[in-house]
């Protein structure tokens, strides 16, 4: 019994360490979202370049989390419930890494946009959209720390608002391009940025769904609400 208690205590300590790394990674990703949006709105090339550099640290932390989680499984042989917690760490860190990639992509495009005509109101609209996603990410991580299924479900529902923002921007950019062909290049870059932000919202929602699974033992059965679909271009890994 004492031996089992000792093993469980060691597992708990190791798990807390890995979870603290996930929370740290989440904070880095939240900052990346915020700074990428600021760099875009203010055409701040220096800040955009900083976001791009910092993505390497996010990638390195995900690798470290995966290595620690694998070690935890190998050395501690966790029971079913504990294994679920360890696997959630791996899934959540993967989602955070992808959001970091999207922030980096936004920063890359903001550098390019600096040499293109300004599309009136686009920077502010994308900033609002990114603030919504940043709030979702913060609440998703808070729900993970607190194992708060209700907060996680609230995050999940808010993804609809992000989809609606994306759809509205998509139509707005199409209108600009039809009315003024000189705006096509800028609007295409802005569309890709909007799509990246929309995908960030999807990943925040995915984290929230992992929290619901951890807290209740079941993934949500209903399909998450989505906005009206519009034609979409492939923006993965752009």
One Martini backbone bead per residue (centre of mass of N, CA, C, O) as a GRO file, in nm:
protein
  238
    1UNK     BB    1   0.058   0.062  -0.022
    2UNK     BB    2   0.298   0.256   0.006
    3UNK     BB    3   0.402   0.209  -0.280
    4UNK     BB    4   0.149   0.307  -0.429
    5UNK     BB    5   0.149   0.591  -0.304
    6UNK     BB    6   0.425   0.669  -0.417
    7UNK     BB    7   0.355   0.639  -0.718
    8UNK     BB    8   0.117   0.836  -0.723
    9UNK     BB    9   0.278   1.080  -0.629
   10UNK     BB   10   0.477   1.082  -0.866
   11UNK     BB   11   0.267   1.113  -1.086
   12UNK     BB   12   0.144   1.379  -0.989
   13UNK     BB   13   0.401   1.544  -1.013
   14UNK     BB   14   0.453   1.495  -1.314
   15UNK     BB   15   0.179   1.602  -1.415
   16UNK     BB   16   0.204   1.888  -1.305
   17UNK     BB   17   0.449   1.961  -1.474
   18UNK     BB   18   0.317   1.925  -1.753
   19UNK     BB   19   0.076   2.116  -1.707
   20UNK     BB   20   0.252   2.369  -1.664
   21UNK     BB   21   0.361   2.366  -1.954
   22UNK     BB   22   0.088   2.410  -2.092
   23UNK     BB   23   0.028   2.682  -1.962
   24UNK     BB   24   0.276   2.823  -2.072
   25UNK     BB   25   0.209   2.777  -2.368
   26UNK     BB   26  -0.059   2.929  -2.363
   27UNK     BB   27   0.063   3.208  -2.299
   28UNK     BB   28   0.235   3.224  -2.558
   29UNK     BB   29  -0.006   3.206  -2.754
   30UNK     BB   30  -0.166   3.449  -2.662
   31UNK     BB   31   0.059   3.652  -2.732
   32UNK     BB   32   0.074   3.583  -3.033
   33UNK     BB   33  -0.208   3.669  -3.110
   34UNK     BB   34  -0.192   3.963  -3.012
   35UNK     BB   35   0.070   4.051  -3.169
   36UNK     BB   36  -0.024   3.983  -3.455
   37UNK     BB   37  -0.263   4.180  -3.455
   38UNK     BB   38  -0.101   4.437  -3.395
   39UNK     BB   39   0.091   4.420  -3.637
   40UNK     BB   40  -0.133   4.443  -3.847
   41UNK     BB   41  -0.280   4.707  -3.762
   42UNK     BB   42   0.019   4.876  -3.734
   43UNK     BB   43   0.246   4.786  -3.917
   44UNK     BB   44   0.459   4.596  -3.737
   45UNK     BB   45   0.747   4.448  -3.825
   46UNK     BB   46   0.894   4.392  -3.558
   47UNK     BB   47   0.665   4.234  -3.418
   48UNK     BB   48   0.629   4.020  -3.635
   49UNK     BB   49   0.916   3.904  -3.609
   50UNK     BB   50   0.886   3.820  -3.311
   51UNK     BB   51   0.664   3.612  -3.354
   52UNK     BB   52   0.831   3.428  -3.538
   53UNK     BB   53   1.058   3.363  -3.337
   54UNK     BB   54   0.873   3.249  -3.095
   55UNK     BB   55   0.776   2.982  -3.230
   56UNK     BB   56   1.017   2.803  -3.151
   57UNK     BB   57   0.944   2.784  -2.847
   58UNK     BB   58   0.674   2.644  -2.886
   59UNK     BB   59   0.780   2.393  -3.031
   60UNK     BB   60   0.978   2.304  -2.804
   61UNK     BB   61   0.759   2.264  -2.584
   62UNK     BB   62   0.600   2.044  -2.722
   63UNK     BB   63   0.828   1.839  -2.730
   64UNK     BB   64   0.868   1.827  -2.423
   65UNK     BB   65   0.584   1.731  -2.352
   66UNK     BB   66   0.591   1.467  -2.513
   67UNK     BB   67   0.834   1.344  -2.364
   68UNK     BB   68   0.709   1.352  -2.078
   69UNK     BB   69   0.454   1.187  -2.142
   70UNK     BB   70   0.601   0.932  -2.236
   71UNK     BB   71   0.753   0.886  -1.971
   72UNK     BB   72   0.506   0.862  -1.791
   73UNK     BB   73   0.390   0.608  -1.926
   74UNK     BB   74   0.645   0.423  -1.898
   75UNK     BB   75   0.698   0.458  -1.574
   76UNK     BB   76   0.381   0.471  -1.443
   77UNK     BB   77   0.145   0.320  -1.555
   78UNK     BB   78  -0.135   0.436  -1.603
   79UNK     BB   79  -0.441   0.457  -1.554
   80UNK     BB   80  -0.712   0.526  -1.731
   81UNK     BB   81  -0.765   0.810  -1.616
   82UNK     BB   82  -0.469   0.906  -1.626
   83UNK     BB   83  -0.423   0.857  -1.927
   84UNK     BB   84  -0.626   1.065  -2.023
   85UNK     BB   85  -0.465   1.307  -1.914
   86UNK     BB   86  -0.207   1.265  -2.078
   87UNK     BB   87  -0.337   1.270  -2.364
   88UNK     BB   88  -0.449   1.558  -2.338
   89UNK     BB   89  -0.180   1.701  -2.334
   90UNK     BB   90  -0.100   1.627  -2.622
   91UNK     BB   91  -0.347   1.753  -2.768
   92UNK     BB   92  -0.324   2.043  -2.658
   93UNK     BB   93  -0.035   2.103  -2.755
   94UNK     BB   94  -0.101   2.067  -3.054
   95UNK     BB   95  -0.303   2.299  -3.072
   96UNK     BB   96  -0.108   2.522  -2.979
   97UNK     BB   97   0.096   2.490  -3.206
   98UNK     BB   98  -0.099   2.567  -3.437
   99UNK     BB   99  -0.164   2.850  -3.335
  100UNK     BB  100   0.127   2.948  -3.356
  101UNK     BB  101   0.140   2.913  -3.663
  102UNK     BB  102  -0.084   3.115  -3.732
  103UNK     BB  103   0.055   3.360  -3.607
  104UNK     BB  104   0.300   3.346  -3.792
  105UNK     BB  105   0.145   3.378  -4.060
  106UNK     BB  106   0.034   3.657  -3.996
  107UNK     BB  107   0.309   3.794  -3.967
  108UNK     BB  108   0.403   3.744  -4.256
  109UNK     BB  109   0.164   3.899  -4.397
  110UNK     BB  110   0.205   4.176  -4.261
  111UNK     BB  111   0.465   4.239  -4.408
  112UNK     BB  112   0.342   4.241  -4.695
  113UNK     BB  113   0.112   4.459  -4.643
  114UNK     BB  114   0.301   4.710  -4.612
  115UNK     BB  115   0.311   4.729  -4.955
  116UNK     BB  116   0.001   4.770  -4.950
  117UNK     BB  117  -0.301   4.858  -4.967
  118UNK     BB  118  -0.542   4.985  -4.774
  119UNK     BB  119  -0.808   4.826  -4.600
  120UNK     BB  120  -1.074   4.949  -4.483
  121UNK     BB  121  -1.125   4.803  -4.156
  122UNK     BB  122  -0.966   4.530  -4.148
  123UNK     BB  123  -0.783   4.550  -3.899
  124UNK     BB  124  -1.014   4.585  -3.691
  125UNK     BB  125  -1.176   4.328  -3.758
  126UNK     BB  126  -0.940   4.128  -3.701
  127UNK     BB  127  -0.899   4.216  -3.411
  128UNK     BB  128  -1.174   4.129  -3.304
  129UNK     BB  129  -1.145   3.834  -3.381
  130UNK     BB  130  -0.884   3.778  -3.215
  131UNK     BB  131  -1.004   3.855  -2.938
  132UNK     BB  132  -1.211   3.630  -2.932
  133UNK     BB  133  -1.004   3.398  -2.951
  134UNK     BB  134  -0.833   3.473  -2.706
  135UNK     BB  135  -1.068   3.435  -2.505
  136UNK     BB  136  -1.114   3.138  -2.568
  137UNK     BB  137  -0.833   3.039  -2.489
  138UNK     BB  138  -0.832   3.132  -2.199
  139UNK     BB  139  -1.089   2.969  -2.114
  140UNK     BB  140  -0.988   2.692  -2.197
  141UNK     BB  141  -0.747   2.691  -1.996
  142UNK     BB  142  -0.910   2.744  -1.742
  143UNK     BB  143  -1.087   2.489  -1.769
  144UNK     BB  144  -0.847   2.297  -1.743
  145UNK     BB  145  -0.747   2.376  -1.462
  146UNK     BB  146  -1.060   2.346  -1.334
  147UNK     BB  147  -1.249   2.143  -1.470
  148UNK     BB  148  -1.467   2.324  -1.656
  149UNK     BB  149  -1.734   2.237  -1.841
  150UNK     BB  150  -1.900   2.500  -1.867
  151UNK     BB  151  -1.678   2.679  -1.985
  152UNK     BB  152  -1.615   2.496  -2.225
  153UNK     BB  153  -1.899   2.518  -2.353
  154UNK     BB  154  -1.884   2.822  -2.400
  155UNK     BB  155  -1.653   2.812  -2.599
  156UNK     BB  156  -1.790   2.633  -2.807
  157UNK     BB  157  -2.022   2.839  -2.876
  158UNK     BB  158  -1.829   3.085  -2.969
  159UNK     BB  159  -1.744   2.978  -3.252
  160UNK     BB  160  -1.979   3.099  -3.413
  161UNK     BB  161  -1.884   3.395  -3.405
  162UNK     BB  162  -1.627   3.349  -3.571
  163UNK     BB  163  -1.763   3.241  -3.825
  164UNK     BB  164  -1.929   3.498  -3.881
  165UNK     BB  165  -1.689   3.686  -3.916
  166UNK     BB  166  -1.560   3.540  -4.150
  167UNK     BB  167  -1.797   3.555  -4.352
  168UNK     BB  168  -1.812   3.864  -4.360
  169UNK     BB  169  -1.522   3.912  -4.462
  170UNK     BB  170  -1.532   3.750  -4.718
  171UNK     BB  171  -1.749   3.929  -4.855
  172UNK     BB  172  -1.597   4.197  -4.832
  173UNK     BB  173  -1.351   4.116  -5.004
  174UNK     BB  174  -1.507   4.053  -5.261
  175UNK     BB  175  -1.614   4.337  -5.305
  176UNK     BB  176  -1.347   4.481  -5.332
  177UNK     BB  177  -1.239   4.312  -5.578
  178UNK     BB  178  -1.475   4.390  -5.775
  179UNK     BB  179  -1.440   4.710  -5.751
  180UNK     BB  180  -1.102   4.666  -5.706
  181UNK     BB  181  -0.838   4.509  -5.849
  182UNK     BB  182  -0.605   4.643  -5.671
  183UNK     BB  183  -0.711   4.470  -5.400
  184UNK     BB  184  -0.657   4.165  -5.434
  185UNK     BB  185  -0.393   4.100  -5.287
  186UNK     BB  186  -0.470   4.210  -5.009
  187UNK     BB  187  -0.735   4.042  -4.975
  188UNK     BB  188  -0.605   3.766  -4.983
  189UNK     BB  189  -0.433   3.799  -4.731
  190UNK     BB  190  -0.671   3.869  -4.542
  191UNK     BB  191  -0.820   3.604  -4.581
  192UNK     BB  192  -0.602   3.418  -4.467
  193UNK     BB  193  -0.606   3.547  -4.189
  194UNK     BB  194  -0.901   3.489  -4.120
  195UNK     BB  195  -0.867   3.181  -4.142
  196UNK     BB  196  -0.658   3.151  -3.919
  197UNK     BB  197  -0.841   3.255  -3.693
  198UNK     BB  198  -1.066   3.046  -3.729
  199UNK     BB  199  -0.876   2.805  -3.660
  200UNK     BB  200  -0.814   2.890  -3.376
  201UNK     BB  201  -1.102   2.850  -3.275
  202UNK     BB  202  -1.109   2.546  -3.326
  203UNK     BB  203  -0.879   2.479  -3.122
  204UNK     BB  204  -1.013   2.594  -2.872
  205UNK     BB  205  -1.253   2.401  -2.895
  206UNK     BB  206  -1.089   2.139  -2.873
  207UNK     BB  207  -0.992   2.192  -2.587
  208UNK     BB  208  -1.273   2.208  -2.460
  209UNK     BB  209  -1.348   1.912  -2.533
  210UNK     BB  210  -1.128   1.785  -2.356
  211UNK     BB  211  -1.240   1.892  -2.090
  212UNK     BB  212  -1.512   1.751  -2.101
  213UNK     BB  213  -1.388   1.469  -2.105
  214UNK     BB  214  -1.238   1.492  -1.833
  215UNK     BB  215  -1.494   1.573  -1.653
  216UNK     BB  216  -1.712   1.335  -1.782
  217UNK     BB  217  -1.603   1.104  -2.008
  218UNK     BB  218  -1.730   1.282  -2.250
  219UNK     BB  219  -1.803   1.369  -2.552
  220UNK     BB  220  -1.965   1.561  -2.740
  221UNK     BB  221  -2.247   1.478  -2.935
  222UNK     BB  222  -2.280   1.739  -3.058
  223UNK     BB  223  -2.254   1.952  -3.300
  224UNK     BB  224  -2.094   2.214  -3.355
  225UNK     BB  225  -2.158   2.527  -3.412
  226UNK     BB  226  -2.205   2.680  -3.737
  227UNK     BB  227  -2.169   2.875  -3.980
  228UNK     BB  228  -2.226   2.987  -4.270
  229UNK     BB  229  -2.125   2.877  -4.558
  230UNK     BB  230  -1.831   2.938  -4.753
  231UNK     BB  231  -1.611   2.975  -4.968
  232UNK     BB  232  -1.291   2.795  -4.962
  233UNK     BB  233  -0.961   2.817  -4.903
  234UNK     BB  234  -0.652   2.677  -4.883
  235UNK     BB  235  -0.466   2.750  -4.557
  236UNK     BB  236  -0.277   2.534  -4.502
  237UNK     BB  237   0.043   2.605  -4.442
  238UNK     BB  238   0.080   2.936  -4.536
   0.00000   0.00000   0.00000
